[in-house]
Amino acid sequence: YAVTVPSTFSITFDFRVRVSGEEDQVILQLNGTGTKLMLVYRSAGRALSLVDHNGKTQSVVIPMEITDVLTIGISQSATERGLFAGSRRYRTTASKIAGYAALGSFSQVNFNPA
């Protein structure tokens, strides 16, 4: 989707788990001029990872099963980036805030990019 996401933002969405947990999956990708931010499910650690184009990564381990619904939040301020996740099935949450500078603005959002 073509959108305008400023350099400081917060986004929250629900995600229905449709993978068996045995493979990695890109859930969300934000693209801008010279910048990228991806939310990836990593099967090796059974974690959600927020990865930018510079390789800066922050991860949270959250239990999930196929058909579970996760509520996911991502925020970016001038000095911090946050990843938040909650599992409805397991009634648990996890979060990680890192001291990363804002990446810049984004002009495209893709959910489950191929």
C-alpha positions in Angstrom: 0.0 0.0 0.0 1.2 3.5 -0.8 1.0 5.5 2.4 2.9 8.3 4.2 4.3 7.1 7.5 6.4 9.8 9.3 9.7 9.2 10.9 8.0 9.0 14.4 5.0 6.8 14.4 3.1 4.0 16.2 1.1 1.3 14.5 -1.0 -1.5 16.0 -2.6 -4.4 14.2 -3.9 -7.9 14.7 -2.2 -10.8 12.9 -3.7 -14.3 12.5 -0.9 -16.9 12.6 -1.1 -19.1 9.5 2.3 -20.8 9.6 3.2 -24.0 11.4 6.1 -22.3 13.1 8.7 -24.3 11.1 9.5 -21.6 8.6 10.5 -17.9 8.8 7.9 -15.4 7.5 8.0 -11.7 6.8 4.8 -10.3 8.4 5.2 -6.6 7.6 7.6 -4.5 5.6 7.8 -0.7 5.7 9.8 0.9 2.8 11.0 4.4 2.3 13.8 6.1 0.3 16.9 4.3 1.4 15.2 2.8 4.5 13.4 -0.4 5.3 11.9 -1.9 8.5 10.6 -5.5 8.6 8.7 -7.5 11.1 9.8 -11.2 10.8 8.7 -14.4 12.5 11.9 -16.4 13.1 11.2 -20.1 13.6 14.6 -20.8 15.1 14.0 -18.8 18.3 10.2 -18.8 17.9 10.4 -15.0 18.1 9.1 -11.9 16.3 12.0 -9.7 15.2 12.0 -6.1 14.1 14.9 -5.6 11.6 16.0 -2.4 9.9 18.0 -2.0 6.7 21.2 -1.5 8.9 20.7 -4.9 10.5 19.7 -3.5 13.9 17.4 -6.1 15.4 15.1 -6.4 18.4 13.2 -9.6 19.2 10.5 -10.8 21.5 9.7 -14.4 22.2 5.9 -15.0 22.3 4.1 -18.3 22.3 1.9 -18.8 19.3 0.1 -21.6 17.4 -1.5 -21.7 14.0 -4.9 -19.8 14.1 -3.7 -17.8 17.2 -4.3 -14.0 16.9 -1.4 -11.8 17.9 -1.8 -8.1 18.6 1.3 -6.4 17.4 2.5 -2.9 18.1 5.5 -1.0 16.6 6.6 2.4 17.6 9.4 4.7 16.6 10.4 8.0 18.3 13.4 10.2 17.6 15.5 8.1 20.0 13.7 4.7 20.6 12.1 1.9 18.7 9.6 -0.4 20.4 8.1 -3.9 19.5 5.1 -5.1 21.4 3.2 -8.4 21.0 0.3 -10.2 22.7 -1.1 -13.7 22.2 -4.8 -14.0 22.7 -4.6 -17.8 23.0 -1.9 -17.7 25.7 -3.0 -14.4 27.3 0.6 -13.2 27.4 2.5 -10.2 26.2 6.1 -9.4 25.4 7.9 -6.2 24.5 11.3 -4.8 23.7 12.4 -1.1 23.5 15.7 -0.2 22.0 17.7 3.0 21.9 17.7 3.4 18.1 17.4 6.7 16.2 14.5 7.1 13.9 15.1 5.7 10.4 13.2 8.3 8.5 9.8 8.3 6.8 8.2 5.4 4.9 6.1 5.6 1.7 5.0 1.9 1.4 3.6 -0.7 3.7 3.3 -4.4 2.7 1.7 -7.0 4.8 2.9 -10.6 4.2 5.1 -9.5 1.2 6.2 -12.4 -1.0 
